[in-house]
Amino acid sequence: MKAKDKIRLKKVAARLKELREAKGMGQRELSSNCDIDFSKINKIEKDKANMLVTTLIELAEGLGVHPKDLLDIDFGEK
């Protein structure tokens, strides 16, 4: 994986965790709100797994937010 892709995934992972915690949800609660296994959410948040667009959409639905909210981050290299 390219270095810039790793940086981008790390930013999305941090945003997912930020939104989840802002809603007062644990990873297991988010898992029960969407069709994604708890262990997958854990791996995504720990920057250990890539995700498909469909996974991003499912996570957004579980959080009750629009998928664009998960990507509302600065993807600049800095």
C-alpha angles and dihedrals in degrees: 000000000000118000093240090052090054090051091050093049090049090054093049090048091052091048091051091052092046093052093044093051092044087059090049092243130144121215091257092052091050089049091054090049093055140029096261125107117244091238091056091052089049091051093047092051091048090052091244098119138046119221139216123236088250089057090051090052092048091050091050090051090050090052093045092238135115114264089242088066089065089054096043093115138106108265093187116130093244 
